[in-house]
Structure formats: C-alpha cells, structure tokens
Amino acid sequence: MTDATCTTDARPAATPAIAVAAAGNALGAALRPVPGRLLDALFAWRERALQRRRLLQLDARMLSDIGLSRADAENEAAKPFWRP
C-alpha cells in the first residue's frame, strides 16, 4: 500500500516568503510604525549601555581573551549609549 500524500518536493513551503522577508528587511523597517521603531531603539540603547558597563567589569585576562586592552574597554564604556 502506498501513501498518496507523500511528495518528493523537499523545499519548505515558506521558502519564497523567507526570501521576500530577507530582501525587504530595510523596507519593512522603514514602514514599521514609529512607536515600534522607537521601542526598538530604546531597547538597543539600553542593551548597549549594559554591555559597556559589563565590559568594564572584565579583568585584564578576560579582556585579552577577546582582544581588548583596559584602555579599549574604557574608551568603549565612555561612549554615550546612543553611539554605536
């Protein structure tokens, strides 16, 4: 007995939608409502500030493991949260 619902097409059904979403990412971001973009910016700024504070908490060995000096960490931490 054979299964009539089995197909040989291995592509996922969402492939075209994923390609369109990836290609239109910049356009999609531009068309998002302003409150959503504002919230995204606020969350990104908060995360950036937290990461910079955590960078200052690393000791010299940990900083050298990621290729940074103490001066690099201090320079990064001195940046305002809105500056990438």
C-alpha positions in Angstrom: 0.0 0.0 0.0 1.4 3.4 -0.9 0.8 6.7 0.7 -0.8 9.2 -1.7 0.1 12.2 0.4 3.9 11.7 0.2 5.6 14.2 -2.2 9.2 14.3 -3.4 9.5 18.1 -3.1 12.0 18.7 -0.3 11.7 22.5 -0.2 9.8 24.1 2.7 6.6 25.8 1.8 7.8 29.1 3.4 10.9 29.5 1.2 9.6 32.3 -1.0 8.2 34.2 2.0 11.5 33.9 3.8 13.4 35.2 0.7 11.0 38.1 0.3 11.2 39.0 4.0 15.0 38.9 3.9 15.2 41.0 0.8 12.7 43.6 2.1 14.1 43.9 5.6 15.2 47.5 5.1 11.9 48.4 3.5 10.0 46.6 6.3 11.8 48.5 8.9 11.1 51.8 7.2 7.4 51.0 7.0 7.0 49.9 10.7 5.1 52.3 12.9 7.1 55.0 14.7 6.3 53.7 18.2 7.6 50.3 17.3 10.9 51.7 15.9 11.2 54.0 19.0 10.8 51.0 21.3 13.4 49.1 19.3 15.8 52.0 19.6 15.2 52.3 23.3 15.9 48.6 23.9 19.0 48.7 21.7 20.3 51.7 23.7 19.7 50.0 27.0 21.4 46.9 25.9 24.4 48.8 24.5 24.7 50.7 27.9 24.6 47.4 29.8 27.2 45.8 27.7 29.5 48.7 28.0 29.2 48.6 31.8 29.8 44.8 31.8 32.9 45.4 29.7 34.4 47.5 32.5 33.9 44.6 34.9 36.1 42.2 33.0 39.6 41.7 34.3 42.8 42.0 32.2 42.9 38.3 31.3 39.3 38.3 30.1 39.9 41.4 28.1 43.0 40.0 26.4 40.9 36.8 25.6 38.6 39.0 23.5 41.5 41.1 22.1 40.9 44.3 24.1 43.1 46.3 26.4 41.9 48.1 29.5 42.2 51.3 27.5 40.0 49.9 24.8 37.4 48.9 27.3 37.4 52.3 29.0 37.2 54.1 25.6 34.2 51.9 24.7 32.5 52.4 28.0 33.0 56.2 27.8 30.8 56.4 24.6 27.2 57.6 25.1 24.6 54.9 24.8 23.2 56.3 21.5 26.6 56.0 19.8 27.3 52.6 18.2 
